[in-house]
Amino acid sequence: MATLSELREMSIEQMDAILKEACKDLFHLRIKAQTDRLDVPSELKRNRKLIAQIKTLKREREIAAAKEASAAS
């Protein structure tokens, strides 16, 4: 699990890969939670938090890029 400072240092491609993996893990955890008992129930919360952090950082970068583009023109 990557920390927020580690995520900030990553490229968009790296964040996309981690986001895809976290979404897949979250899906499997949800299925397992419905059918069985989870070993670590807090894992669901951690995955949701990681997904939200990655999406937030990606959006911040999009906004910063848009501001730079509008300032350049």
N, CA, C and O atoms as a Maestro MAE file, in Angstrom:
{
 s_m_m2io_version
 :::
 2.0.0
}

f_m_ct {
 s_m_title
 :::
 protein
 m_atom[292] {
  # First column is atom index #
  i_m_mmod_type
  r_m_x_coord
  r_m_y_coord
  r_m_z_coord
  i_m_residue_number
  s_m_chain_name
  s_m_pdb_residue_name
  s_m_pdb_atom_name
  i_m_atomic_number
  :::
  1 25 0.850 -1.168 0.000 1 A "MET " " N  " 7
  2 3 0.000 0.000 0.000 1 A "MET " " CA " 6
  3 2 0.896 1.232 0.000 1 A "MET " " C  " 6
  4 15 1.766 1.383 0.858 1 A "MET " " O  " 8
  5 25 0.677 2.089 -0.951 2 A "ALA " " N  " 7
  6 3 1.496 3.286 -1.103 2 A "ALA " " CA " 6
  7 2 0.972 4.413 -0.212 2 A "ALA " " C  " 6
  8 15 -0.233 4.575 -0.016 2 A "ALA " " O  " 8
  9 25 1.916 5.181 0.316 3 A "THR " " N  " 7
  10 3 1.522 6.335 1.113 3 A "THR " " CA " 6
  11 2 1.238 7.501 0.180 3 A "THR " " C  " 6
  12 15 1.550 7.444 -1.010 3 A "THR " " O  " 8
  13 25 0.656 8.539 0.713 4 A "LEU " " N  " 7
  14 3 0.299 9.686 -0.095 4 A "LEU " " CA " 6
  15 2 1.532 10.348 -0.697 4 A "LEU " " C  " 6
  16 15 1.507 10.754 -1.859 4 A "LEU " " O  " 8
  17 25 2.605 10.463 0.072 5 A "SER " " N  " 7
  18 3 3.825 11.083 -0.463 5 A "SER " " CA " 6
  19 2 4.423 10.224 -1.580 5 A "SER " " C  " 6
  20 15 4.961 10.764 -2.546 5 A "SER " " O  " 8
  21 25 4.339 8.907 -1.463 6 A "GLU " " N  " 7
  22 3 4.808 8.019 -2.529 6 A "GLU " " CA " 6
  23 2 3.947 8.175 -3.773 6 A "GLU " " C  " 6
  24 15 4.458 8.160 -4.893 6 A "GLU " " O  " 8
  25 25 2.651 8.323 -3.581 7 A "LEU " " N  " 7
  26 3 1.754 8.499 -4.718 7 A "LEU " " CA " 6
  27 2 2.035 9.801 -5.454 7 A "LEU " " C  " 6
  28 15 1.973 9.844 -6.683 7 A "LEU " " O  " 8
  29 25 2.343 10.855 -4.721 8 A "ARG " " N  " 7
  30 3 2.627 12.147 -5.341 8 A "ARG " " CA " 6
  31 2 3.861 12.094 -6.241 8 A "ARG " " C  " 6
  32 15 3.948 12.841 -7.215 8 A "ARG " " O  " 8
  33 25 4.806 11.226 -5.924 9 A "GLU " " N  " 7
  34 3 6.032 11.109 -6.705 9 A "GLU " " CA " 6
  35 2 5.857 10.242 -7.951 9 A "GLU " " C  " 6
  36 15 6.722 10.241 -8.826 9 A "GLU " " O  " 8
  37 25 4.770 9.519 -8.038 10 A "MET " " N  " 7
  38 3 4.553 8.595 -9.151 10 A "MET " " CA " 6
  39 2 4.059 9.323 -10.394 10 A "MET " " C  " 6
  40 15 3.488 10.411 -10.329 10 A "MET " " O  " 8
  41 25 4.306 8.671 -11.533 11 A "SER " " N  " 7
  42 3 3.775 9.194 -12.786 11 A "SER " " CA " 6
  43 2 2.310 8.779 -12.928 11 A "SER " " C  " 6
  44 15 1.815 7.941 -12.174 11 A "SER " " O  " 8
  45 25 1.639 9.366 -13.886 12 A "ILE " " N  " 7
  46 3 0.226 9.044 -14.133 12 A "ILE " " CA " 6
  47 2 0.080 7.561 -14.493 12 A "ILE " " C  " 6
  48 15 -0.866 6.908 -14.053 12 A "ILE " " O  " 8
  49 25 1.006 7.035 -15.286 13 A "GLU " " N  " 7
  50 3 0.926 5.636 -15.698 13 A "GLU " " CA " 6
  51 2 1.052 4.701 -14.504 13 A "GLU " " C  " 6
  52 15 0.347 3.695 -14.419 13 A "GLU " " O  " 8
  53 25 1.951 5.034 -13.582 14 A "GLN " " N  " 7
  54 3 2.105 4.214 -12.387 14 A "GLN " " CA " 6
  55 2 0.855 4.269 -11.523 14 A "GLN " " C  " 6
  56 15 0.414 3.251 -10.991 14 A "GLN " " O  " 8
  57 25 0.283 5.468 -11.385 15 A "MET " " N  " 7
  58 3 -0.940 5.602 -10.596 15 A "MET " " CA " 6
  59 2 -2.089 4.852 -11.243 15 A "MET " " C  " 6
  60 15 -2.911 4.251 -10.550 15 A "MET " " O  " 8
  61 25 -2.151 4.884 -12.580 16 A "ASP " " N  " 7
  62 3 -3.206 4.134 -13.266 16 A "ASP " " CA " 6
  63 2 -3.098 2.641 -13.000 16 A "ASP " " C  " 6
  64 15 -4.107 1.962 -12.810 16 A "ASP " " O  " 8
  65 25 -1.871 2.133 -12.988 17 A "ALA " " N  " 7
  66 3 -1.668 0.706 -12.736 17 A "ALA " " CA " 6
  67 2 -2.094 0.348 -11.311 17 A "ALA " " C  " 6
  68 15 -2.749 -0.671 -11.096 17 A "ALA " " O  " 8
  69 25 -1.724 1.179 -10.346 18 A "ILE " " N  " 7
  70 3 -2.104 0.918 -8.961 18 A "ILE " " CA " 6
  71 2 -3.617 1.047 -8.793 18 A "ILE " " C  " 6
  72 15 -4.234 0.267 -8.069 18 A "ILE " " O  " 8
  73 25 -4.210 2.033 -9.465 19 A "LEU " " N  " 7
  74 3 -5.663 2.229 -9.390 19 A "LEU " " CA " 6
  75 2 -6.398 1.017 -9.950 19 A "LEU " " C  " 6
  76 15 -7.372 0.550 -9.360 19 A "LEU " " O  " 8
  77 25 -5.937 0.513 -11.081 20 A "LYS " " N  " 7
  78 3 -6.571 -0.656 -11.690 20 A "LYS " " CA " 6
  79 2 -6.489 -1.865 -10.758 20 A "LYS " " C  " 6
  80 15 -7.464 -2.598 -10.587 20 A "LYS " " O  " 8
  81 25 -5.324 -2.062 -10.163 21 A "GLU " " N  " 7
  82 3 -5.130 -3.187 -9.240 21 A "GLU " " CA " 6
  83 2 -5.995 -3.028 -7.984 21 A "GLU " " C  " 6
  84 15 -6.579 -3.997 -7.499 21 A "GLU " " O  " 8
  85 25 -6.072 -1.796 -7.462 22 A "ALA " " N  " 7
  86 3 -6.872 -1.550 -6.257 22 A "ALA " " CA " 6
  87 2 -8.359 -1.769 -6.539 22 A "ALA " " C  " 6
  88 15 -9.080 -2.303 -5.696 22 A "ALA " " O  " 8
  89 25 -8.813 -1.359 -7.714 23 A "CYS " " N  " 7
  90 3 -10.225 -1.578 -8.071 23 A "CYS " " CA " 6
  91 2 -10.526 -3.068 -8.185 23 A "CYS " " C  " 6
  92 15 -11.580 -3.534 -7.753 23 A "CYS " " O  " 8
  93 25 -9.587 -3.813 -8.772 24 A "LYS " " N  " 7
  94 3 -9.777 -5.256 -8.898 24 A "LYS " " CA " 6
  95 2 -9.797 -5.915 -7.515 24 A "LYS " " C  " 6
  96 15 -10.625 -6.785 -7.244 24 A "LYS " " O  " 8
  97 25 -8.875 -5.490 -6.645 25 A "ASP " " N  " 7
  98 3 -8.839 -6.029 -5.283 25 A "ASP " " CA " 6
  99 2 -10.123 -5.704 -4.526 25 A "ASP " " C  " 6
  100 15 -10.661 -6.552 -3.815 25 A "ASP " " O  " 8
  101 25 -10.610 -4.476 -4.679 26 A "LEU " " N  " 7
  102 3 -11.837 -4.071 -3.997 26 A "LEU " " CA " 6
  103 2 -13.014 -4.923 -4.466 26 A "LEU " " C  " 6
  104 15 -13.847 -5.336 -3.658 26 A "LEU " " O  " 8
  105 25 -13.080 -5.181 -5.755 27 A "PHE " " N  " 7
  106 3 -14.147 -6.028 -6.289 27 A "PHE " " CA " 6
  107 2 -14.103 -7.417 -5.651 27 A "PHE " " C  " 6
  108 15 -15.122 -7.943 -5.203 27 A "PHE " " O  " 8
  109 25 -12.903 -7.996 -5.620 28 A "HIS " " N  " 7
  110 3 -12.773 -9.338 -5.046 28 A "HIS " " CA " 6
  111 2 -13.079 -9.348 -3.550 28 A "HIS " " C  " 6
  112 15 -13.673 -10.298 -3.039 28 A "HIS " " O  " 8
  113 25 -12.676 -8.302 -2.859 29 A "LEU " " N  " 7
  114 3 -12.982 -8.225 -1.424 29 A "LEU " " CA " 6
  115 2 -14.482 -8.102 -1.179 29 A "LEU " " C  " 6
  116 15 -15.014 -8.696 -0.242 29 A "LEU " " O  " 8
  117 25 -15.158 -7.333 -2.021 30 A "ARG " " N  " 7
  118 3 -16.617 -7.196 -1.868 30 A "ARG " " CA " 6
  119 2 -17.312 -8.528 -2.103 30 A "ARG " " C  " 6
  120 15 -18.233 -8.892 -1.371 30 A "ARG " " O  " 8
  121 25 -16.873 -9.253 -3.120 31 A "ILE " " N  " 7
  122 3 -17.454 -10.567 -3.399 31 A "ILE " " CA " 6
  123 2 -17.191 -11.505 -2.226 31 A "ILE " " C  " 6
  124 15 -18.087 -12.222 -1.781 31 A "ILE " " O  " 8
  125 25 -15.957 -11.494 -1.730 32 A "LYS " " N  " 7
  126 3 -15.612 -12.364 -0.612 32 A "LYS " " CA " 6
  127 2 -16.397 -11.976 0.640 32 A "LYS " " C  " 6
  128 15 -16.786 -12.846 1.419 32 A "LYS " " O  " 8
  129 25 -16.629 -10.700 0.837 33 A "ALA " " N  " 7
  130 3 -17.384 -10.249 2.005 33 A "ALA " " CA " 6
  131 2 -18.829 -10.737 1.939 33 A "ALA " " C  " 6
  132 15 -19.441 -11.013 2.971 33 A "ALA " " O  " 8
  133 25 -19.365 -10.843 0.745 34 A "GLN " " N  " 7
  134 3 -20.738 -11.316 0.597 34 A "GLN " " CA " 6
  135 2 -20.850 -12.820 0.773 34 A "GLN " " C  " 6
  136 15 -21.845 -13.314 1.304 34 A "GLN " " O  " 8
  137 25 -19.833 -13.548 0.329 35 A "THR " " N  " 7
  138 3 -19.924 -15.005 0.365 35 A "THR " " CA " 6
  139 2 -19.297 -15.610 1.616 35 A "THR " " C  " 6
  140 15 -19.820 -16.578 2.169 35 A "THR " " O  " 8
  141 25 -18.183 -15.044 2.059 36 A "ASP " " N  " 7
  142 3 -17.461 -15.557 3.232 36 A "ASP " " CA " 6
  143 2 -17.259 -14.432 4.223 36 A "ASP " " C  " 6
  144 15 -17.787 -13.328 4.093 36 A "ASP " " O  " 8
  145 25 -16.484 -14.767 5.196 37 A "ARG " " N  " 7
  146 3 -16.071 -13.766 6.176 37 A "ARG " " CA " 6
  147 2 -14.682 -13.287 5.825 37 A "ARG " " C  " 6
  148 15 -13.801 -14.095 5.534 37 A "ARG " " O  " 8
  149 25 -14.473 -11.979 5.848 38 A "LEU " " N  " 7
  150 3 -13.157 -11.435 5.532 38 A "LEU " " CA " 6
  151 2 -12.200 -11.636 6.696 38 A "LEU " " C  " 6
  152 15 -12.585 -11.527 7.861 38 A "LEU " " O  " 8
  153 25 -10.945 -11.932 6.365 39 A "ASP " " N  " 7
  154 3 -9.925 -12.069 7.399 39 A "ASP " " CA " 6
  155 2 -9.640 -10.707 8.035 39 A "ASP " " C  " 6
  156 15 -9.516 -10.588 9.254 39 A "ASP " " O  " 8
  157 25 -9.541 -9.693 7.190 40 A "VAL " " N  " 7
  158 3 -9.247 -8.337 7.654 40 A "VAL " " CA " 6
  159 2 -10.315 -7.397 7.074 40 A "VAL " " C  " 6
  160 15 -10.152 -6.908 5.956 40 A "VAL " " O  " 8
  161 25 -11.390 -7.140 7.802 41 A "PRO " " N  " 7
  162 3 -12.463 -6.291 7.272 41 A "PRO " " CA " 6
  163 2 -12.019 -4.860 6.950 41 A "PRO " " C  " 6
  164 15 -12.616 -4.201 6.099 41 A "PRO " " O  " 8
  165 25 -10.984 -4.386 7.622 42 A "SER " " N  " 7
  166 3 -10.528 -3.024 7.363 42 A "SER " " CA " 6
  167 2 -9.867 -2.882 5.991 42 A "SER " " C  " 6
  168 15 -9.618 -1.765 5.538 42 A "SER " " O  " 8
  169 25 -9.585 -3.994 5.336 43 A "GLU " " N  " 7
  170 3 -8.974 -3.959 4.005 43 A "GLU " " CA " 6
  171 2 -9.901 -3.271 2.997 43 A "GLU " " C  " 6
  172 15 -9.426 -2.598 2.083 43 A "GLU " " O  " 8
  173 25 -11.209 -3.434 3.155 44 A "LEU " " N  " 7
  174 3 -12.160 -2.752 2.286 44 A "LEU " " CA " 6
  175 2 -11.995 -1.235 2.394 44 A "LEU " " C  " 6
  176 15 -11.943 -0.531 1.385 44 A "LEU " " O  " 8
  177 25 -11.915 -0.752 3.615 45 A "LYS " " N  " 7
  178 3 -11.772 0.684 3.847 45 A "LYS " " CA " 6
  179 2 -10.452 1.193 3.273 45 A "LYS " " C  " 6
  180 15 -10.409 2.258 2.656 45 A "LYS " " O  " 8
  181 25 -9.383 0.438 3.475 46 A "ARG " " N  " 7
  182 3 -8.071 0.851 2.970 46 A "ARG " " CA " 6
  183 2 -8.058 0.935 1.454 46 A "ARG " " C  " 6
  184 15 -7.478 1.861 0.887 46 A "ARG " " O  " 8
  185 25 -8.697 -0.031 0.791 47 A "ASN " " N  " 7
  186 3 -8.746 -0.004 -0.667 47 A "ASN " " CA " 6
  187 2 -9.566 1.177 -1.176 47 A "ASN " " C  " 6
  188 15 -9.167 1.849 -2.127 47 A "ASN " " O  " 8
  189 25 -10.707 1.431 -0.545 48 A "ARG " " N  " 7
  190 3 -11.522 2.584 -0.961 48 A "ARG " " CA " 6
  191 2 -10.755 3.883 -0.771 48 A "ARG " " C  " 6
  192 15 -10.831 4.780 -1.611 48 A "ARG " " O  " 8
  193 25 -10.022 3.986 0.319 49 A "LYS " " N  " 7
  194 3 -9.240 5.196 0.597 49 A "LYS " " CA " 6
  195 2 -8.135 5.369 -0.442 49 A "LYS " " C  " 6
  196 15 -7.909 6.477 -0.930 49 A "LYS " " O  " 8
  197 25 -7.445 4.281 -0.783 50 A "LEU " " N  " 7
  198 3 -6.380 4.343 -1.782 50 A "LEU " " CA " 6
  199 2 -6.935 4.790 -3.133 50 A "LEU " " C  " 6
  200 15 -6.334 5.625 -3.809 50 A "LEU " " O  " 8
  201 25 -8.069 4.239 -3.520 51 A "ILE " " N  " 7
  202 3 -8.694 4.613 -4.791 51 A "ILE " " CA " 6
  203 2 -9.050 6.096 -4.789 51 A "ILE " " C  " 6
  204 15 -8.812 6.793 -5.775 51 A "ILE " " O  " 8
  205 25 -9.616 6.577 -3.695 52 A "ALA " " N  " 7
  206 3 -9.981 7.991 -3.600 52 A "ALA " " CA " 6
  207 2 -8.743 8.885 -3.651 52 A "ALA " " C  " 6
  208 15 -8.771 9.937 -4.289 52 A "ALA " " O  " 8
  209 25 -7.670 8.487 -2.995 53 A "GLN " " N  " 7
  210 3 -6.450 9.288 -3.010 53 A "GLN " " CA " 6
  211 2 -5.868 9.383 -4.417 53 A "GLN " " C  " 6
  212 15 -5.459 10.461 -4.850 53 A "GLN " " O  " 8
  213 25 -5.831 8.274 -5.120 54 A "ILE " " N  " 7
  214 3 -5.281 8.266 -6.473 54 A "ILE " " CA " 6
  215 2 -6.129 9.135 -7.391 54 A "ILE " " C  " 6
  216 15 -5.595 9.931 -8.164 54 A "ILE " " O  " 8
  217 25 -7.448 8.987 -7.311 55 A "LYS " " N  " 7
  218 3 -8.320 9.791 -8.160 55 A "LYS " " CA " 6
  219 2 -8.191 11.276 -7.849 55 A "LYS " " C  " 6
  220 15 -8.238 12.106 -8.756 55 A "LYS " " O  " 8
  221 25 -8.029 11.612 -6.586 56 A "THR " " N  " 7
  222 3 -7.862 13.005 -6.188 56 A "THR " " CA " 6
  223 2 -6.556 13.570 -6.738 56 A "THR " " C  " 6
  224 15 -6.538 14.681 -7.268 56 A "THR " " O  " 8
  225 25 -5.479 12.827 -6.618 57 A "LEU " " N  " 7
  226 3 -4.192 13.293 -7.136 57 A "LEU " " CA " 6
  227 2 -4.217 13.456 -8.652 57 A "LEU " " C  " 6
  228 15 -3.656 14.413 -9.187 57 A "LEU " " O  " 8
  229 25 -4.865 12.522 -9.341 58 A "LYS " " N  " 7
  230 3 -4.971 12.636 -10.793 58 A "LYS " " CA " 6
  231 2 -5.761 13.887 -11.178 58 A "LYS " " C  " 6
  232 15 -5.396 14.586 -12.123 58 A "LYS " " O  " 8
  233 25 -6.828 14.165 -10.457 59 A "ARG " " N  " 7
  234 3 -7.641 15.346 -10.737 59 A "ARG " " CA " 6
  235 2 -6.866 16.630 -10.447 59 A "ARG " " C  " 6
  236 15 -6.967 17.599 -11.201 59 A "ARG " " O  " 8
  237 25 -6.093 16.643 -9.356 60 A "GLU " " N  " 7
  238 3 -5.270 17.810 -9.043 60 A "GLU " " CA " 6
  239 2 -4.289 18.091 -10.172 60 A "GLU " " C  " 6
  240 15 -4.074 19.245 -10.541 60 A "GLU " " O  " 8
  241 25 -3.699 17.042 -10.715 61 A "ARG " " N  " 7
  242 3 -2.753 17.218 -11.826 61 A "ARG " " CA " 6
  243 2 -3.451 17.722 -13.077 61 A "ARG " " C  " 6
  244 15 -2.896 18.547 -13.804 61 A "ARG " " O  " 8
  245 25 -4.661 17.239 -13.338 62 A "GLU " " N  " 7
  246 3 -5.429 17.720 -14.489 62 A "GLU " " CA " 6
  247 2 -5.731 19.206 -14.349 62 A "GLU " " C  " 6
  248 15 -5.601 19.961 -15.313 62 A "GLU " " O  " 8
  249 25 -6.129 19.621 -13.173 63 A "ILE " " N  " 7
  250 3 -6.450 21.027 -12.934 63 A "ILE " " CA " 6
  251 2 -5.206 21.887 -13.089 63 A "ILE " " C  " 6
  252 15 -5.261 22.960 -13.690 63 A "ILE " " O  " 8
  253 25 -4.084 21.423 -12.550 64 A "ALA " " N  " 7
  254 3 -2.832 22.182 -12.668 64 A "ALA " " CA " 6
  255 2 -2.405 22.296 -14.119 64 A "ALA " " C  " 6
  256 15 -1.934 23.353 -14.539 64 A "ALA " " O  " 8
  257 25 -2.559 21.239 -14.889 65 A "ALA " " N  " 7
  258 3 -2.204 21.277 -16.308 65 A "ALA " " CA " 6
  259 2 -3.100 22.229 -17.079 65 A "ALA " " C  " 6
  260 15 -2.642 22.936 -17.977 65 A "ALA " " O  " 8
  261 25 -4.387 22.245 -16.724 66 A "ALA " " N  " 7
  262 3 -5.328 23.156 -17.392 66 A "ALA " " CA " 6
  263 2 -4.998 24.609 -17.069 66 A "ALA " " C  " 6
  264 15 -5.091 25.475 -17.938 66 A "ALA " " O  " 8
  265 25 -4.615 24.876 -15.832 67 A "LYS " " N  " 7
  266 3 -4.232 26.244 -15.449 67 A "LYS " " CA " 6
  267 2 -2.986 26.683 -16.186 67 A "LYS " " C  " 6
  268 15 -2.906 27.826 -16.635 67 A "LYS " " O  " 8
  269 25 -2.007 25.791 -16.319 68 A "GLU " " N  " 7
  270 3 -0.787 26.110 -17.046 68 A "GLU " " CA " 6
  271 2 -1.084 26.378 -18.516 68 A "GLU " " C  " 6
  272 15 -0.506 27.281 -19.121 68 A "GLU " " O  " 8
  273 25 -1.984 25.590 -19.080 69 A "ALA " " N  " 7
  274 3 -2.323 25.765 -20.489 69 A "ALA " " CA " 6
  275 2 -3.054 27.081 -20.709 69 A "ALA " " C  " 6
  276 15 -2.804 27.769 -21.699 69 A "ALA " " O  " 8
  277 25 -3.946 27.437 -19.805 70 A "SER " " N  " 7
  278 3 -4.679 28.695 -19.961 70 A "SER " " CA " 6
  279 2 -3.779 29.893 -19.687 70 A "SER " " C  " 6
  280 15 -3.976 30.955 -20.278 70 A "SER " " O  " 8
  281 25 -2.800 29.743 -18.806 71 A "ALA " " N  " 7
  282 3 -1.867 30.841 -18.514 71 A "ALA " " CA " 6
  283 2 -0.896 31.043 -19.665 71 A "ALA " " C  " 6
  284 15 -0.444 32.162 -19.910 71 A "ALA " " O  " 8
  285 25 -0.575 29.971 -20.370 72 A "ALA " " N  " 7
  286 3 0.362 30.068 -21.505 72 A "ALA " " CA " 6
  287 2 -0.285 30.726 -22.708 72 A "ALA " " C  " 6
  288 15 0.410 31.328 -23.527 72 A "ALA " " O  " 8
  289 25 -1.594 30.626 -22.831 73 A "SER " " N  " 7
  290 3 -2.251 31.197 -24.014 73 A "SER " " CA " 6
  291 2 -2.844 32.545 -23.755 73 A "SER " " C  " 6
  292 15 -3.428 33.146 -24.656 73 A "SER " " O  " 8
  :::
 }
 m_bond[291] {
  # First column is bond index #
  i_m_from
  i_m_to
  i_m_order
  :::
  1 1 2 1
  2 2 3 1
  3 3 4 2
  4 3 5 1
  5 5 6 1
  6 6 7 1
  7 7 8 2
  8 7 9 1
  9 9 10 1
  10 10 11 1
  11 11 12 2
  12 11 13 1
  13 13 14 1
  14 14 15 1
  15 15 16 2
  16 15 17 1
  17 17 18 1
  18 18 19 1
  19 19 20 2
  20 19 21 1
  21 21 22 1
  22 22 23 1
  23 23 24 2
  24 23 25 1
  25 25 26 1
  26 26 27 1
  27 27 28 2
  28 27 29 1
  29 29 30 1
  30 30 31 1
  31 31 32 2
  32 31 33 1
  33 33 34 1
  34 34 35 1
  35 35 36 2
  36 35 37 1
  37 37 38 1
  38 38 39 1
  39 39 40 2
  40 39 41 1
  41 41 42 1
  42 42 43 1
  43 43 44 2
  44 43 45 1
  45 45 46 1
  46 46 47 1
  47 47 48 2
  48 47 49 1
  49 49 50 1
  50 50 51 1
  51 51 52 2
  52 51 53 1
  53 53 54 1
  54 54 55 1
  55 55 56 2
  56 55 57 1
  57 57 58 1
  58 58 59 1
  59 59 60 2
  60 59 61 1
  61 61 62 1
  62 62 63 1
  63 63 64 2
  64 63 65 1
  65 65 66 1
  66 66 67 1
  67 67 68 2
  68 67 69 1
  69 69 70 1
  70 70 71 1
  71 71 72 2
  72 71 73 1
  73 73 74 1
  74 74 75 1
  75 75 76 2
  76 75 77 1
  77 77 78 1
  78 78 79 1
  79 79 80 2
  80 79 81 1
  81 81 82 1
  82 82 83 1
  83 83 84 2
  84 83 85 1
  85 85 86 1
  86 86 87 1
  87 87 88 2
  88 87 89 1
  89 89 90 1
  90 90 91 1
  91 91 92 2
  92 91 93 1
  93 93 94 1
  94 94 95 1
  95 95 96 2
  96 95 97 1
  97 97 98 1
  98 98 99 1
  99 99 100 2
  100 99 101 1
  101 101 102 1
  102 102 103 1
  103 103 104 2
  104 103 105 1
  105 105 106 1
  106 106 107 1
  107 107 108 2
  108 107 109 1
  109 109 110 1
  110 110 111 1
  111 111 112 2
  112 111 113 1
  113 113 114 1
  114 114 115 1
  115 115 116 2
  116 115 117 1
  117 117 118 1
  118 118 119 1
  119 119 120 2
  120 119 121 1
  121 121 122 1
  122 122 123 1
  123 123 124 2
  124 123 125 1
  125 125 126 1
  126 126 127 1
  127 127 128 2
  128 127 129 1
  129 129 130 1
  130 130 131 1
  131 131 132 2
  132 131 133 1
  133 133 134 1
  134 134 135 1
  135 135 136 2
  136 135 137 1
  137 137 138 1
  138 138 139 1
  139 139 140 2
  140 139 141 1
  141 141 142 1
  142 142 143 1
  143 143 144 2
  144 143 145 1
  145 145 146 1
  146 146 147 1
  147 147 148 2
  148 147 149 1
  149 149 150 1
  150 150 151 1
  151 151 152 2
  152 151 153 1
  153 153 154 1
  154 154 155 1
  155 155 156 2
  156 155 157 1
  157 157 158 1
  158 158 159 1
  159 159 160 2
  160 159 161 1
  161 161 162 1
  162 162 163 1
  163 163 164 2
  164 163 165 1
  165 165 166 1
  166 166 167 1
  167 167 168 2
  168 167 169 1
  169 169 170 1
  170 170 171 1
  171 171 172 2
  172 171 173 1
  173 173 174 1
  174 174 175 1
  175 175 176 2
  176 175 177 1
  177 177 178 1
  178 178 179 1
  179 179 180 2
  180 179 181 1
  181 181 182 1
  182 182 183 1
  183 183 184 2
  184 183 185 1
  185 185 186 1
  186 186 187 1
  187 187 188 2
  188 187 189 1
  189 189 190 1
  190 190 191 1
  191 191 192 2
  192 191 193 1
  193 193 194 1
  194 194 195 1
  195 195 196 2
  196 195 197 1
  197 197 198 1
  198 198 199 1
  199 199 200 2
  200 199 201 1
  201 201 202 1
  202 202 203 1
  203 203 204 2
  204 203 205 1
  205 205 206 1
  206 206 207 1
  207 207 208 2
  208 207 209 1
  209 209 210 1
  210 210 211 1
  211 211 212 2
  212 211 213 1
  213 213 214 1
  214 214 215 1
  215 215 216 2
  216 215 217 1
  217 217 218 1
  218 218 219 1
  219 219 220 2
  220 219 221 1
  221 221 222 1
  222 222 223 1
  223 223 224 2
  224 223 225 1
  225 225 226 1
  226 226 227 1
  227 227 228 2
  228 227 229 1
  229 229 230 1
  230 230 231 1
  231 231 232 2
  232 231 233 1
  233 233 234 1
  234 234 235 1
  235 235 236 2
  236 235 237 1
  237 237 238 1
  238 238 239 1
  239 239 240 2
  240 239 241 1
  241 241 242 1
  242 242 243 1
  243 243 244 2
  244 243 245 1
  245 245 246 1
  246 246 247 1
  247 247 248 2
  248 247 249 1
  249 249 250 1
  250 250 251 1
  251 251 252 2
  252 251 253 1
  253 253 254 1
  254 254 255 1
  255 255 256 2
  256 255 257 1
  257 257 258 1
  258 258 259 1
  259 259 260 2
  260 259 261 1
  261 261 262 1
  262 262 263 1
  263 263 264 2
  264 263 265 1
  265 265 266 1
  266 266 267 1
  267 267 268 2
  268 267 269 1
  269 269 270 1
  270 270 271 1
  271 271 272 2
  272 271 273 1
  273 273 274 1
  274 274 275 1
  275 275 276 2
  276 275 277 1
  277 277 278 1
  278 278 279 1
  279 279 280 2
  280 279 281 1
  281 281 282 1
  282 282 283 1
  283 283 284 2
  284 283 285 1
  285 285 286 1
  286 286 287 1
  287 287 288 2
  288 287 289 1
  289 289 290 1
  290 290 291 1
  291 291 292 2
  :::
 }
}
